[in-house]
């Protein structure tokens, strides 16, 4: 049986899972070196929090609309990047 409360807790404690989605959007927007920017955020940390991700997004030199799009991504709603067919 699936332990939904534990699943939600694990997701809430692992915001690094949204890094792929953030990187994909930054690439779409031709942001310079999105992989390296995220690597600096995530490398060597035992956990990445919502506050870490939100702070990173706030520091980006992108439009407020893009920041809003990025902030809407959470570990609870991100299911992975799907290739377009």
N, C-alpha and C positions, 0 to 999 in steps of 0.2 A: 504494500500500500504506500502511496506517495505521501510523504510528510510535507504538506504544503507550507506550514509555518516555518519549518527548517529551510525549505527551498527559498522562500521569500527572504529569510534572514541571511542566507548565504549570498543571494544576489545583492542585497543591500550592502553587504560587506565587501563586495568585489566590483567596484565601479570600473575597474580596468577593462572589463569586458566590452565597454562602449568605445574603446580606443579605435577599433577597426572602423566603426561607423563614422567616427569623427574624422579619421584619416581619409576615408572615402569622400566625404563631403568637402573636405579641404582640397583634395585633388580635383574634384569637380570644379571648384572655384579657383583653380590655378594658384593656390596658396603655395608659397615657396617652402620646399622641404618639409612636408607634413609629417613624414615618418620620423625625421630627426626631432622635430618639435615634440612629438608624442613620446619618443624614446626618452628624451630628457625628463619628461613628466613621470614616466612609469618605471624606468630602469632602476633596479636596486631597492625598490620599496616593497615592504612586505604586504602593504595594502594601499589601495587608492580609494579615497572617500568621495562622496558626492561633492563635498566642499573643494577637494583637489580638482575635480573635473570642472566644476563651475568656475573656479578661479582661473584655470587654464583657458577656458572659453572666454571669460571676460578679458583676458590679456591679449587675445587674438586681434589682429588688425583686419577685421572683416566687418561687414555691415551688421546692423542690429537685427535685420531679418535672418541672416545666417546664424548669428548667435542664438536667436530664438529657436531656430530649427535644431541647432546642436543641443541646446538645453532640454529640448523635448525628448531626447534619446536617453533612456534609462536602462539599467540591467533588466528591468521588469518587462520592457516592451521591445527590446532589441533581440531579433532572432537570427541575425547574421546577414551577410551580404549575399544576395542571390544573383547569379549571372543572368544577364539579360539575353533572351533568346530571340 
